[in-house]
Amino acid sequence: MDNKNFKSRFGFLMAAVGSAVGVGNLWGFPYKMGANGGFAFLLCYAFCVVIGYVIMTGELAIGRSGGKGVIENYKLTGKRNGWIGVLAALSVLLITGFCCTLTAYCMKYFLANLGTLLNASWGINGGDAAAYWDAFLSNGLEAALLTLLCVVITMVILFKGTSGIEKFCKYAMPLLVLLLLIVIGRSLSLPGSSAGLAFMFKPDWSVFQGTGWITVFARAGGQAFFSLSLGMAIMITYGAYLNKTENIGKNAALICFFDTLVAILAGVAIFPAVFAFGHEPAGGTGLLFVTLQTVFTDMGMIGAFFGCIFYLLAVIAELTSLVSLFEPQIAFINDVAAIKGKTISRTKLVIGVSIFNFATGALVAFDALGKGGLIQPLGFCWMDFFDLFSEGILMPIGALAMTLILGWKLGPKWMEAEMTQGGNTWKSKQFYMVCLKYIAPLFILLVFAGQISNFFGLGWF
């Protein structure tokens, strides 16, 4: 690969955490928690993150062992295993399309709140948040142009390879946490905000009645899977850039910890404000772009200020995710060219990947969540269609195959050789291998069944 290793452990961690932290934390985690019993969902999510740690460790180990793109890395675990890398690469391609557009949506709302602060005509200016959202969705060209802007910003960051990724994430992630803490401060200061905290942290086991616990568990697993960037080539690619002296287990644990921390902080920022103004906590897409904007509008002019901060941190979170989604595509094409004895400059690779990702992002933008009049594949809007095949099918199948290869084919000796590189110790070997061989596969099957049931409304649980 034409990229150098990350220069520091902090740089790698910020890049990997940046991959995990995105709208999935700021939007997906809070609204799924809101729809699945608050604290009960949080408890299930915490367990799922432990299993996610096992899967992530395996992916980082495969990446660092091979030092190549995702497909070539899997081929090194067995000549017939390249198909697993293909699934991971395809999942990245599909996810990137709608993530580019989600970033554009967040940028629109940052600009809209800024416009309100400046008393400009392009601000929301106290208008109805639902009407504003519908009007924006109907303007596919504006959404596509903002998608192009997000792609260009990502492209500029990636021109310098891992050094560009590292420099951006080293500053972006601490800034994101700072902005999030500012929003939390304001949210907790609102009268009635304690109801939001009670919703998050006061046990309510009613959602576990009957087979309800399976539903909550499956949805928490799906969120953990997506949030931690598992099964989608990212951690394998970043693992390939990881120094041989780094402790993979500790790095994976830190990534999982910080990702979960940001998700919980996002909930603390959102739910107290939502409850303080009497809004619905299970708002789906509308929670981020309608419910929260209504909260900011109800605060008056100070709300526009905090709206700017919140949507800016959403943009930063998504840009760090876009960087990690583009990079595996670049690494894959670079490997294919190297096999054929060709060399492609990184600049050309970045531009080519960016053009493709803008094309899929523009498709999502003009589709307008199914309201744009485009053909609906399998009855889904294009965003849900991409999400179904990536998060719902490709990622779980690829991750399941990975656990079976590492747990049953390569076994503990292979894992131990990689985990103890650079004189590191592996104290959790027995616990890890039991999870990898038995618990993780069952967990992935549950997530897979839950995703399919949820997407197609099968009502299995």
Number of C-alpha atoms within 10 A of each C-alpha: 14 15 13 13 18 22 14 12 14 14 20 25 22 25 28 28 29 30 27 31 31 29 24 23 27 26 22 20 24 30 25 22 25 22 17 22 21 28 20 24 29 25 15 19 25 17 14 23 24 17 22 27 24 21 29 30 24 27 32 26 26 26 26 22 23 19 20 26 29 33 25 21 24 25 16 15 19 12 10 10 18 17 15 25 24 20 24 26 25 18 26 26 22 24 23 25 27 26 27 30 30 25 27 26 25 23 24 21 25 24 18 23 30 22 18 23 19 13 13 13 10 13 21 22 20 17 11 13 20 15 11 16 16 13 11 17 21 17 14 20 14 17 26 23 16 23 29 22 17 23 26 16 13 23 21 15 21 25 17 16 20 23 18 15 24 24 15 21 30 18 12 20 21 12 15 22 17 14 20 22 16 14 23 22 13 16 25 20 13 15 13 17 22 18 17 24 21 15 20 24 14 14 15 15 14 11 18 17 9 9 11 15 19 19 22 26 25 28 25 27 28 24 24 30 26 21 25 30 25 24 31 33 33 32 30 33 30 28 31 29 22 25 19 19 12 17 20 26 23 12 20 24 18 16 24 23 17 17 24 24 15 21 24 18 19 22 25 24 25 29 31 28 32 23 22 19 20 13 16 16 24 18 19 18 13 17 22 23 20 20 24 23 27 21 23 25 23 14 18 13 17 14 20 28 18 23 27 24 21 28 26 21 27 29 25 24 28 29 28 26 29 26 26 28 29 22 23 26 25 23 23 22 15 21 22 15 13 14 10 8 8 10 13 13 9 18 14 12 18 23 18 15 18 19 15 14 26 25 15 22 29 24 20 30 33 23 21 23 19 19 14 18 11 15 12 16 11 9 11 17 21 26 24 20 19 22 22 21 16 26 28 25 18 24 28 29 20 22 26 21 17 25 24 17 18 23 23 14 13 13 15 17 10 15 20 15 12 21 25 17 17 12 11 16 13 19 9 9 14 11 10 22 20 12 20 27 17 14 15 26 23 14 20 26 16 19 28 24 18 25 22 18 17 18 15 12 9 11 11 12 15
